[in-house]
Amino acid sequence: MPKLTETAVLAILASPHTDRFVAEVHGVSRATIRDVRTGRTWKRLHAVATASDAIDREGYAEMVRLQRQRAARRTSPLTAALVMEIRRSTESQAALARRLGIARGTVQNVQAGRTWGDVREHESAATQPRNGAP
């Protein structure tokens, strides 16, 4: 499976930053970034990309972080509802992890806000069936 997505390649093509910085942000080699930028790979996206979008350094890194976070969540066993259950629970981290079938470290990270920090109470309510729902 390729490390880069179409969205990431478009961001690389639009980025004004050095190959070294972009490679570090995307977790790939400088050679990979160079291949993308020179058209050796992902040629079909060069026509789509516009280099006129200047993204500041922090904004670019944040965009990539969110992109990676979304990709990781597609395979996560957690949902917004489970995240809120973990946060509200009075059980020990170990007991909660055993009951949900996840690692204790996952419970700890959710409770500390290191992961799933953007999930709020109202989001988990949207994933729960309402009263009277089948």
CORBELZI-V903929 format. One record per pair of residues at least 12 apart in sequence whose C-alpha atoms are under 10 Angstrom apart, sorted by the first residue. I is the first residue (numbers start at 1). J is the second residue. D is the distance in Angstrom with one decimal. If there is no record, write none. Layout:
[[I;J;D] [I;J;D]]
This chain:
[[3;26;8.5] [3;27;8.2] [3;28;7.6] [4;26;7.8] [4;27;9.2] [4;28;8.4] [4;32;9.5] [4;33;10.0] [4;36;10.0] [4;42;9.8] [5;42;9.9] [5;67;9.5] [5;71;9.9] [6;42;8.4] [6;45;7.7] [7;45;9.7] [7;64;9.4] [7;67;8.5] [8;26;7.8] [8;63;9.4] [8;64;7.4] [8;67;8.1] [8;68;9.6] [9;26;9.7] [9;33;8.8] [9;36;7.1] [9;37;8.8] [9;41;9.7] [9;42;7.5] [9;45;7.6] [9;46;9.1] [9;49;8.7] [10;36;9.5] [10;37;9.8] [10;42;9.5] [10;45;7.0] [10;46;8.1] [10;48;7.9] [10;49;5.7] [10;50;8.2] [10;51;9.2] [11;49;8.3] [11;50;9.4] [11;51;9.2] [11;53;9.2] [11;55;9.0] [11;60;8.1] [11;63;8.9] [11;64;8.5] [12;26;8.9] [12;33;7.3] [12;34;9.7] [12;36;7.8] [12;37;7.4] [12;49;9.2] [12;51;9.4] [12;60;9.5] [12;64;10.0] [13;33;8.9] [13;36;7.5] [13;37;6.0] [13;38;9.4] [13;39;9.8] [13;45;8.8] [13;46;7.6] [13;48;9.7] [13;49;6.3] [13;50;7.5] [13;51;6.5] [13;52;10.0] [13;53;9.7] [14;37;9.4] [14;46;10.0] [14;49;6.6] [14;50;6.0] [14;51;4.4] [14;52;6.9] [14;53;6.0] [14;54;7.1] [14;55;7.9] [15;37;9.9] [15;50;9.7] [15;51;7.2] [15;52;9.1] [15;53;7.6] [15;54;6.6] [15;55;6.5] [15;56;8.7] [15;57;9.0] [15;60;7.8] [16;51;7.9] [16;52;9.2] [16;53;8.6] [16;54;6.4] [16;55;7.3] [16;56;8.5] [16;57;8.9] [16;60;9.8] [17;54;9.4] [17;55;8.9] [17;56;8.9] [17;57;7.6] [17;60;9.2] [18;30;9.3] [18;33;9.4] [18;34;9.9] [19;31;8.3] [19;32;9.0] [19;33;6.0] [19;34;6.7] [19;37;9.0] [20;33;8.3] [20;34;9.6] [21;33;9.9] [21;57;9.2] [21;61;9.5] [22;57;9.7] [22;60;9.0] [22;61;8.6] [22;64;9.7] [24;61;9.7] [25;60;8.6] [25;61;6.2] [25;62;9.4] [25;63;9.9] [25;64;7.0] [25;65;8.1] [26;61;8.7] [26;64;6.9] [26;65;8.7] [26;67;9.9] [26;68;8.7] [69;115;9.0] [69;116;8.9] [73;116;9.2] [77;100;9.4] [77;101;9.0] [77;102;8.0] [78;100;9.2] [78;102;8.8] [78;106;9.6] [78;116;9.4] [79;116;9.4] [79;119;9.5] [79;124;8.1] [79;127;8.5] [80;116;8.1] [80;118;9.7] [80;119;6.3] [80;120;8.1] [80;121;8.6] [80;122;9.6] [80;123;6.7] [80;124;4.9] [80;125;8.5] [80;126;9.0] [80;127;7.3] [80;128;9.5] [81;119;9.1] [81;120;9.7] [81;121;8.6] [81;122;9.8] [81;123;7.9] [81;124;4.5] [81;125;7.1] [81;126;8.6] [81;127;6.4] [81;128;7.1] [82;100;8.7] [82;124;8.0] [82;127;9.9] [83;107;8.6] [83;110;6.8] [83;111;8.4] [83;115;9.5] [83;116;7.3] [83;117;9.4] [83;119;7.6] [83;120;9.1] [83;121;9.4] [83;124;8.0] [84;110;9.0] [84;111;9.2] [84;116;9.7] [84;119;7.9] [84;120;7.7] [84;121;6.7] [84;122;9.7] [84;123;9.2] [84;124;6.6] [84;125;9.2] [85;121;9.9] [85;124;9.1] [86;100;9.3] [86;106;9.8] [86;107;6.7] [86;108;9.1] [86;110;7.3] [86;111;6.9] [87;107;8.5] [87;108;9.6] [87;110;7.2] [87;111;5.4] [87;112;8.9] [87;113;9.2] [87;121;9.9] [88;111;8.9] [89;111;9.6] [92;104;9.4] [92;107;9.6] [92;108;10.0] [93;105;8.3] [93;106;9.2] [93;107;6.1] [93;108;6.7] [93;111;9.1] [94;107;8.3] [94;108;9.3] [95;107;10.0]]
